[in-house]
Amino acid sequence: MNSRSGPLAVVAAAVLWGTAGTVGTLASAASVSLAAARLVLGGALLGTLALVTYRRTSNGNVPARRSPIVSLILGAVAVAAYQLCYFAAVARTGVAIGTVVAIGSGPVFTGLLSWIAGRERPSGRWALATAAAVAGCAVLVTGGRGTGGVGAGGVDAGGVALALLGGLLYAFYAVVAARAIGGGMASGVVMGALFGGAAVLMLPVLVLTGPGWLAHPGGLLTALYLGCATTGLAYLLYGRGLRTTPVATAATLALAEPAVAALLGVVALREHLSPVSWAGLALLALGLVVVALPAGARDPDAVTPGTARAAAGSRQ
């Protein structure tokens, strides 16, 4: 994969993530149960593919570098924990604010963590484009409404803190994946390890939240699409993109997810976007275009760092 196709793979993954909310409305399931089923099915698929790939490519040879097993385990815990933080945040502070804070903080935390872990300072172009994209995402999701009102007391501080923790968890497992791929591990194996482990952790959540809806054809088909397409295929694409795309750039490009979700809501669900939301969508798109510019089109002296809907769990 060349350097130009990497960002395209990440955007393709974000497009698939963006379809999750619309498809999720087809299943009569609680949001947490639906997200757990999505992660369990997608993680099982990724884990199986990773195992097959590893056995076929290793040939019994010991890798030159020790696999980052501990990091991958922690990354798998972060994938599962993101789900819990996201839904807890949404329950306390609302879908719009929870989504904006969790998804919007992800690229910022990713840039900081990749800087700390790789000692690579994000470029000014990336910072400006990411700020524009995050601002556009916020305006798109909130529709220009103020974010101050969950009851008379305003925004729930605990909910915002949980959403920020979710953004940090996303950044953590994205950086873990990028470093493992950069260290020589196959991207499919890395994603299989992360999401296969997370699937094991989320299986009890699926059982406790009542998986009876999977017995209905509509529910099962919805879960299969969410697991196979928006998790399995999407993260295979995301992992391939990380081979040549700096993880901070990939995290910003992933903000295409709420844009796709919003457009699908308009087309498929006949939802309405206010003029302010359309302006936010345009600002988000502008930020994504700028951050996706080829390296040669960026500052030559800059160093490049190495609504989603509650029903589907946003990305994971």
C-alpha positions in Angstrom: 0.0 0.0 0.0 1.4 3.4 -1.0 1.3 6.5 1.1 -1.7 8.0 -0.9 -3.9 4.9 -0.4 -3.4 4.9 3.3 -5.7 7.9 4.0 -8.3 6.5 1.6 -8.4 3.2 3.6 -8.9 5.1 6.8 -11.7 7.2 5.3 -13.3 4.0 3.9 -13.3 2.6 7.5 -14.9 5.8 8.7 -17.6 5.6 6.1 -18.4 2.1 7.3 -18.5 3.3 10.9 -20.8 6.1 9.8 -23.4 3.6 8.5 -23.7 1.9 11.9 -26.2 4.3 13.5 -28.7 4.1 10.6 -28.5 0.3 10.3 -28.7 0.0 14.1 -32.2 1.5 14.0 -33.4 -1.7 12.2 -32.9 -3.8 15.3 -35.2 -3.7 18.3 -32.4 -3.9 20.8 -31.0 -1.8 23.6 -28.0 0.3 22.5 -25.6 -1.4 24.9 -26.6 -4.9 23.9 -26.4 -3.9 20.2 -22.9 -2.5 20.7 -21.8 -5.5 22.6 -23.1 -7.9 19.9 -21.3 -5.8 17.3 -18.0 -6.0 19.1 -18.4 -9.7 20.0 -19.1 -10.7 16.4 -16.6 -8.3 14.8 -13.9 -9.2 17.3 -14.5 -12.9 16.7 -14.2 -12.4 13.0 -11.0 -10.3 13.3 -9.5 -12.7 15.9 -10.1 -15.7 13.6 -8.6 -14.0 10.6 -5.6 -12.9 12.7 -5.0 -16.5 13.9 -5.2 -17.9 10.3 -2.9 -15.1 9.1 -0.4 -15.6 11.9 -0.2 -19.4 11.4 0.2 -19.0 7.7 2.9 -16.4 7.8 5.0 -17.4 10.9 5.9 -20.9 9.7 7.1 -21.6 13.2 9.8 -18.9 13.1 10.4 -16.8 16.1 10.0 -13.1 15.2 13.1 -10.9 15.3 11.4 -8.6 17.7 9.3 -9.6 20.7 5.6 -9.0 20.0 4.2 -6.2 22.2 1.9 -8.7 24.0 1.4 -6.6 27.1 0.5 -3.5 25.0 -1.9 -5.5 22.9 -3.6 -6.8 26.0 -4.0 -3.3 27.4 -5.2 -2.2 24.0 -7.9 -4.9 24.0 -9.0 -3.7 27.5 -9.2 -0.2 26.2 -11.4 -1.2 23.2 -13.9 -2.8 25.6 -13.6 0.0 28.2 -14.4 2.6 25.5 -17.8 1.0 25.0 -18.6 1.3 28.7 -17.3 4.9 29.0 -19.2 6.0 25.9 -22.6 4.7 26.9 -22.1 5.8 30.5 -21.3 9.3 29.2 -24.3 9.4 26.8 -26.6 8.3 29.7 -25.4 11.1 31.9 -24.9 14.0 29.5 -26.9 13.2 26.4 -26.1 11.8 22.9 -25.0 15.0 21.3 -22.6 16.1 24.0 -21.3 12.6 24.7 -20.6 12.0 21.0 -18.9 15.3 20.4 -16.6 15.0 23.5 -15.7 11.4 23.0 -15.2 11.5 19.2 -13.8 15.1 19.1 -11.3 14.5 21.8 -10.0 11.3 20.2 -7.8 13.0 17.6 -6.4 15.5 20.1 -5.4 12.7 22.6 -4.1 10.6 19.7 -1.8 13.5 18.6 -0.5 14.0 22.1 0.0 10.2 22.8 1.8 9.7 19.5 4.0 12.6 20.3 4.9 11.2 23.7 5.3 7.6 22.5 7.1 8.4 19.2 8.7 11.7 20.1 7.3 13.1 16.9 5.8 16.6 17.2 2.5 17.1 15.3 2.7 19.6 12.5 1.0 23.0 12.6 -1.1 22.0 9.6 -2.3 18.9 11.4 -3.2 21.0 14.5 -5.2 23.6 12.5 -7.0 21.1 10.3 -7.9 18.9 13.3 -9.2 21.9 15.2 -11.4 22.8 12.3 -12.6 19.3 11.9 -13.4 18.9 15.6 -15.2 22.3 15.6 -17.2 21.2 12.5 -18.1 17.9 14.2 -19.3 19.7 17.3 -21.5 22.1 15.2 -22.8 19.3 13.1 -23.8 17.1 16.0 -25.3 19.8 18.2 -27.0 21.6 15.3 -25.7 24.9 16.6 -27.4 24.5 19.9 -25.6 25.4 23.1 -24.0 22.5 24.9 -25.0 23.8 28.3 -28.1 22.1 29.3 -28.7 18.8 30.8 -31.3 20.0 33.3 -31.0 23.2 35.2 -27.5 22.5 36.4 -26.0 22.5 32.9 -23.7 19.9 31.5 -23.1 16.9 33.7 -19.4 17.1 34.6 -19.2 13.3 35.3 -20.6 12.5 31.9 -18.1 14.8 30.2 -15.3 13.2 32.2 -16.4 9.8 31.0 -16.6 11.0 27.4 -13.1 12.4 27.7 -11.9 9.1 29.2 -13.5 7.4 26.2 -11.6 9.6 23.8 -8.4 8.9 25.7 -9.0 5.1 25.5 -9.6 5.3 21.8 -6.4 7.2 21.4 -4.5 4.7 23.5 -5.6 1.6 21.4 -5.0 3.5 18.2 -1.5 4.4 19.2 -0.9 0.8 20.4 -2.0 -0.5 17.1 0.1 1.9 15.1 3.2 1.1 17.1 2.7 -2.6 16.7 2.2 -2.3 13.0 5.2 0.0 12.7 7.2 -2.5 14.6 6.6 -5.2 11.9 3.4 -7.0 12.9 0.8 -7.6 10.3 -2.0 -5.1 10.6 -4.6 -7.8 10.5 -2.9 -9.7 13.3 -2.8 -6.5 15.4 -6.5 -5.7 14.9 -7.4 -9.3 15.5 -5.5 -9.3 18.8 -7.1 -6.0 20.0 -10.7 -6.8 19.0 -10.6 -10.5 19.6 -9.5 -9.8 23.1 -12.2 -7.1 23.5 -14.8 -9.5 22.2 -14.0 -11.9 25.0 -14.4 -9.1 27.5 -17.7 -7.9 26.1 -19.3 -11.3 25.8 -20.6 -11.2 29.5 -22.0 -7.7 28.7 -24.0 -9.2 25.8 -25.3 -12.0 27.9 -26.3 -9.7 30.8 -28.0 -7.2 28.6 -30.2 -9.9 27.0 -29.3 -11.2 23.5 -32.8 -12.5 22.8 -33.2 -10.0 20.0 -30.6 -12.0 18.0 -33.1 -14.7 17.5 -35.2 -12.5 15.2 -34.0 -12.4 11.5 -33.9 -8.6 11.4 -31.9 -8.4 14.6 -29.5 -11.1 13.5 -28.9 -9.6 10.1 -28.4 -6.2 11.7 -25.9 -7.6 14.2 -24.0 -9.5 11.4 -23.7 -6.3 9.3 -22.5 -4.3 12.3 -20.1 -6.9 13.3 -18.7 -8.0 9.9 -18.8 -4.7 8.0 -18.6 -1.8 10.6 -16.2 -3.6 12.9 -14.5 -6.5 11.0 -14.0 -4.9 7.6 -13.7 -1.4 8.9 -10.8 -2.2 11.2 -9.1 -4.3 8.6 -9.1 -1.1 6.5 -8.1 1.1 9.4 -5.2 -1.2 10.1 -4.1 -1.1 6.5 -4.3 2.6 6.5 -2.1 2.8 9.6 0.7 1.1 7.7 1.4 4.4 5.8 -0.7 7.0 7.6 0.5 8.6 10.8 -1.9 7.6 13.6 -2.7 11.2 14.5 -3.7 11.9 10.9 -5.8 8.7 10.8 -7.6 9.7 14.0 -8.5 13.1 12.4 -9.7 11.4 9.2 -11.9 9.1 11.3 -14.0 12.2 12.0 -15.6 11.5 8.6 -17.8 9.1 10.6 -20.3 11.6 12.0 -20.5 13.3 8.7 -21.5 10.1 7.0 -23.9 9.3 9.8 -25.5 12.7 9.4 -25.9 12.4 5.6 -27.4 9.0 5.9 -29.8 10.3 8.5 -31.0 12.9 6.0 -31.2 10.5 3.0 -32.4 7.3 4.7 -34.2 8.4 7.8 -35.5 11.8 6.5 -33.9 13.7 9.3 -33.4 17.4 9.0 -30.1 19.4 9.3 -30.3 23.0 10.2 -28.3 25.5 8.1 -25.8 25.7 11.1 -25.4 21.9 10.9 -24.7 22.1 7.2 -22.0 24.8 7.9 -20.5 22.5 10.5 -20.5 19.6 7.9 -18.7 21.9 5.4 -16.1 22.9 8.1 -15.5 19.3 9.0 -15.1 18.3 5.4 -12.6 21.2 4.9 -10.5 20.0 7.9 -10.5 16.4 6.6 -9.3 17.5 3.1 -6.5 19.6 4.6 -5.3 16.9 6.9 -5.4 14.3 4.1 -3.1 16.4 1.8 -0.1 14.5 0.6 3.1 15.1 2.5 4.6 17.1 -0.3 1.7 19.6 -0.1 2.3 20.3 3.5 4.8 22.5 5.2 8.2 21.3 4.2 9.7 21.9 7.6 6.9 20.3 9.6 7.3 17.0 11.3 4.4 14.7 10.7 3.3 12.5 13.6 3.9 8.7 13.1 -23.4 11.3 15.2 -22.2 8.3 15.5 -25.3 7.2 17.1 -25.6 5.7 20.6 -27.4 2.7 19.1 -24.3 1.3 17.5 -21.6 2.4 19.9 -19.6 4.8 17.8 -16.7 3.2 16.0 -16.4 0.1 18.1 
